[in-house]
Structures are given as structure tokens and as C-alpha cells.
Amino acid sequence: MSVAGKKIGFGLTGSFCTLDEALVQMEKLASLGAEIFPVLSNIVKVSDTRFGTAQYFRNRIESIAGRNCMTSIVEAEPIGPKNFLDIMTVLPCTGNTIAKLANGITDTAVTMAVKAQLRNNKPVLVGIATNDGLGSNGKNIGILHNVKNMYFVPYRQDAPTQKENSLICLMDLFIPAIEAALEGVQLQPVLS
């Protein structure tokens, strides 16, 4: 299924070293004719890091999407009752956000957007970027693999000899994973 004309929620959480790569994927979606609804976690909204300032990322995101970012629970909540997204994505999705999603914690715009999308029995796609995916967050990833309408961008170990518990999604499979999730299918293999 093509992403052209699809309304895609695009949540971004605080894996700052992968934000630029995520925005490349957002640009690809826009170039393919998708309508993008950006949602920022609190940490992305306010943090200046060595990878860029909060304002730099927000300006770039809003330029690509052609609309303002949702940055609060109040702004993201209407995704549920208005039922306007075809798919909600979270790229990058940190271990912190994975843990919140697995345990039903809704305390950021991104977690609210995911909750609202799942309420509508529509797909959510997670692009993992966490240093503890094979550590304390392994159980949470397992929980999410068993949630109806939850899909993953295929992922792998990030740097096994330096960061043995780290997982990262395969960014080049983001759009194929969206297309599969829109069809109700998990792109395989999920682990490489």
C-alpha cells in the first residue's frame, strides 16, 4: 500500500543521535505525498544537545510537515475522537517511551497519540532506538510485540561490542514497514 495521501502521525522521542536520520525518513514520506502530523515528546520539545537545539529540530520538523508540532497531551488527545490518522509512527522510540507504552503510561504527547490511535484499532509503528533493548527494556519490547495493531520497524543490535544491550531500527525499512502495517502485516524479519 502506498503512503501517498495517507495521514501519518510522526512521533519523535529523545534518541537525539538518531533524530537527523528520522527526519530524513520524514522528508521521504513528504516527498511520496504523505500528510504528516508531527508529535514531540517533552524532552525533544525542550532539549538542546550536541546534536542540535530544540528549536532547530522543531523548525525543521514543521518545515517538512507543513504544520505545527503537537507538543502536549491536550493537543494529541483529539487523535482518538477525531479518528483522522491512517497510522501513528514513533521514530525514534526510546526505551523510556517503550516502557511507558508497555505499561499504559500516558504522560507525553507521543504516548497520548499512540494511545489515541490504538483506541481506534488502527496501526502504530515503532522504530526502536534504545541502549537497553536487550537489558531492562527487553520485557517491554516483548509486551509491545503482543499488542494488537502494534508493529515494529525491523531492528538489530546497534553496536554489539561497545553497547551489548543497544537496539536500533533499520531506518531504510521505515517506509516499507509503514506500508506493511497499513495492510495489517508485520514486515519480516523483525530481527536481523
Secondary structure as UniProt FT lines:
FT   TURN            4..5
FT   STRAND          7..12
FT   HELIX           16..18
FT   HELIX           19..31
FT   TURN            32..33
FT   STRAND          35..40
FT   HELIX           42..46
FT   TURN            50..51
FT   HELIX           54..65
FT   HELIX           73..76
FT   TURN            77..78
FT   HELIX           79..82
FT   STRAND          87..93
FT   HELIX           95..102
FT   TURN            103..104
FT   HELIX           109..119
FT   TURN            120..121
FT   STRAND          124..130
FT   TURN            131..137
FT   HELIX           138..145
FT   TURN            148..149
FT   STRAND          150..152
FT   STRAND          155..159
FT   TURN            160..162
FT   STRAND          163..169
FT   HELIX           171..173
FT   HELIX           174..182
FT   TURN            183..184
//
